Amino acid sequence: MDNQIPVMQRLSPVRNSTRAQDSDALATEQLQHFGIQPDTPFGQSLLSAASNLYQAGSDISQFENLCQAIASLPESDKISHFNAKKFLCFQLAKLIDMLQPSMKQDYHALGMDVSSRAVKGDYPLFANVGALFSATPAVVKTATYLYACTEWVEDAFHGKESTHPIYSRLLNPTSISLANTLTALEAGENAGEYMTWNFNSGMAAIDALLANQLRHGDILLSSRNVYGGTFQLMQDFYARPDRLAVQLEWFDGFSSESFKEKLKHVEKKYQQALQNGKKILVYLESPLQPPRQCD
């Protein structure tokens, strides 16, 4: 049980400051956080439900270790494992659905004025539960998201909550679904080792890649047959002495032999820079653009 405490603590509203060491203590702490008295009928019901959820989180977290050897199982067992976990997802979604009527009553009992309710609309979780049962990914158009509590928000902004979006231009459930699909198509059986980022344009993706990987004075060995916008970005921005002063080198990109020959030449030419910690990065595009002349 001890090794499961950190997993259960992730579900706590005070996950970063809690000292509770079991599911019952975490549930009691949760009631205290929201000012709920445990000796009331509501408190007793909430205490029991929360404690069970913490324990369920501990049990579910063990699936990752238990399923690492699934590739070696017979096909029928693989299907059984998948269907069993899929049904758990339906059960969890149904629990949320069962909670909605009382949540709706509480929401309306808050007594917000008409103007506030007109702006906020119906509480988002009421409308979103149905999407959990959708056969295809739901299109999420919102720019902002709801948060459970301040410590969860803090973790989200520190990149510790990859499935909890902060802002649509950073993460969005629809975008994540597209990225996961592209990863599966591109990486196949190795999809688990990769991730995909979506951009609104190819040049945005290229610029983000170069900006992330290149450091001042690095050497960029690129195929000549790149998109014109890529060439312009490299030549007119990254290679400028008053920017990153990247050293551009070009090769034809039609054979491995020509690449190896050019790479040896570049390694020799920039030997001193490499000794000082600079790196050679290689850039390719597929499909290729028509050949261009680069000095």
Rosetta blueprint (number, residue, H / E / L):
1 M L
2 D H
3 N H
4 Q H
5 I H
6 P H
7 V H
8 M H
9 Q H
10 R L
11 L L
12 S L
13 P L
14 V L
15 R L
16 N L
17 S L
18 T L
19 R L
20 A L
21 Q L
22 D L
23 S H
24 D H
25 A H
26 L H
27 A H
28 T H
29 E H
30 Q H
31 L H
32 Q H
33 H H
34 F L
35 G L
36 I L
37 Q L
38 P L
39 D L
40 T L
41 P H
42 F H
43 G H
44 Q H
45 S H
46 L H
47 L H
48 S H
49 A H
50 A H
51 S H
52 N H
53 L H
54 Y H
55 Q H
56 A H
57 G H
58 S H
59 D H
60 I H
61 S H
62 Q L
63 F H
64 E H
65 N H
66 L H
67 C L
68 Q L
69 A L
70 I H
71 A H
72 S H
73 L L
74 P L
75 E H
76 S H
77 D H
78 K H
79 I H
80 S H
81 H H
82 F H
83 N H
84 A H
85 K H
86 K H
87 F H
88 L H
89 C H
90 F H
91 Q H
92 L H
93 A H
94 K H
95 L H
96 I H
97 D H
98 M H
99 L H
100 Q H
101 P H
102 S H
103 M H
104 K H
105 Q H
106 D H
107 Y H
108 H H
109 A H
110 L L
111 G L
112 M L
113 D L
114 V H
115 S H
116 S H
117 R H
118 A H
119 V H
120 K H
121 G L
122 D L
123 Y L
124 P H
125 L H
126 F H
127 A H
128 N H
129 V H
130 G H
131 A H
132 L H
133 F H
134 S L
135 A L
136 T L
137 P L
138 A L
139 V L
140 V L
141 K L
142 T L
143 A L
144 T L
145 Y L
146 L L
147 Y L
148 A L
149 C L
150 T H
151 E H
152 W H
153 V H
154 E H
155 D H
156 A H
157 F H
158 H L
159 G L
160 K L
161 E L
162 S L
163 T L
164 H L
165 P L
166 I L
167 Y L
168 S L
169 R L
170 L L
171 L L
172 N L
173 P H
174 T H
175 S H
176 I H
177 S H
178 L H
179 A H
180 N H
181 T H
182 L H
183 T H
184 A H
185 L H
186 E H
187 A H
188 G H
189 E H
190 N H
191 A H
192 G H
193 E H
194 Y L
195 M L
196 T L
197 W L
198 N L
199 F L
200 N L
201 S L
202 G H
203 M H
204 A H
205 A H
206 I H
207 D H
208 A H
209 L H
210 L H
211 A H
212 N H
213 Q H
214 L L
215 R L
216 H L
217 G L
218 D L
219 I E
220 L E
221 L E
222 S E
223 S E
224 R L
225 N L
226 V L
227 Y L
228 G H
229 G H
230 T H
231 F H
232 Q H
233 L H
234 M H
235 Q H
236 D H
237 F H
238 Y H
239 A L
240 R L
241 P L
242 D L
243 R L
244 L L
245 A L
246 V L
247 Q E
248 L E
249 E E
250 W E
251 F E
252 D L
253 G L
254 F L
255 S L
256 S H
257 E H
258 S H
259 F H
260 K H
261 E H
262 K H
263 L H
264 K H
265 H H
266 V H
267 E H
268 K H
269 K H
270 Y L
271 Q H
272 Q H
273 A H
274 L H
275 Q H
276 N L
277 G L
278 K L
279 K L
280 I E
281 L E
282 V E
283 Y E
284 L L
285 E L
286 S L
287 P L
288 L L
289 Q L
290 P L
291 P L
292 R L
293 Q L
294 C L
295 D L
